[in-house]
Amino acid sequence: MLAPLLLTAAALISCSVPTDRNLTREQLQDQIVEKVTQQSGAPPDSVSCPGDLTATVGASLDCTLADGGQQRRVSVTVGGAEGDRIELHIQQRIAEKTVTEQIADQVNRQIGRAPEWVSCPGDLSADSGATLRCELRDSGQTYGVTVTTVHRGGVTFDIRVDQQPQ
């Protein structure tokens, strides 16, 4: 079994923000920094959103959070709008590239060599219990890999390589 990997990430966060029916890029970035800092205890290195978000229920925007040399996608969705306040749902996802790199690093540490390749079908949700099924190739054999998000203070994920090749 491979050791768990610790990431400082936030799962689904809700907040209510005063607005004039739109949130500017700067307001969104500030809300993400505030909520991630509250949950992880430290601010991320940076947050970048591509534009403003209209205060319409269901409207969403994907932003990028950089922290510790790694980037994560942050989805911001309007959950409700009442008067001059909107409810935001902020969800982080651990990028596919980060997951594949960490699988390769863990395998390298465990068996003394990196696998030939690692492939995952997409990003891993930071929600506790979320799973992602990946594959790795080592010594000409393909193995399934299950990556599961768990919460141990911050967000971590466990990497488990199947015992038998596919």
Order of alpha helices (4+ residues) and beta strands (2+ residues): beta-beta-beta-alpha-beta-beta-beta-beta-beta-alpha-beta-beta-beta-beta-beta
